[in-house]
Amino acid sequence: MRVLVADDHPMFRAGLLMLLESDERTDVVAEAATGPEAVALALEHLPDVVVMDLHLPELDGVTATTQILAQAPDTAVLILTMSDDDETVIAGLRAGARGYLLKEAGPAEILAAVLSVGEGASVFGPSIAKRITALLSQPSPTAPAFPQLTSREREVLELIASGLTNSTIARQLVLSPKTVRNHISNIFAKLHVEARGEAIVRARQAGLGR
């Protein structure tokens, strides 16, 4: 099983590499520390499985997953992260991830999940499975505009559609200008737009920014 590991924490990544390389059924073909690296290396090596952290610099793991699967649909993505809030879990699954584990999982559980998703199965850690079951049992709410966006990204898009500049958005949301730029880059990628004007048109058509 050819595996790509994408995680920005060197110690955790090293431990994961050691685990995978110790098993003759898995072969680590590349490792990435940022979102763009994960996408580029996945498209270069076309691994069977990408083990993806969600909190990657420059490009978040959900967006990286979306971009990888858009061009390499046969690759299986296993999310391995610290985040287990409802919104993040749903975003990861909507991006096309085949499995979702928390980093607190044991080595045997992680290795088994890598092999399972590579063989076509869907794998979820116990706490994630319970959360998914609970979410599916709830009455279906009215879907928000652009469900692929996180709540923060939707908030930023609302302000963009209202005509605010990046610096004004940063002050209003108490964020750094760099963080605002990163959110906007993620929004553009998820909405498949290339310019601010296109994003504003899409947002206003959906009822935002009025």
Helices and strands as residue ranges (DSSP letters): E 2-6, H 10-21, E 27-32, H 35-45, E 49-52, H 61-71, E 76-81, H 86-94, E 99-102, H 107-118, E 123-124, H 126-137, H 151-161, H 166-173, H 177-191, H 196-205
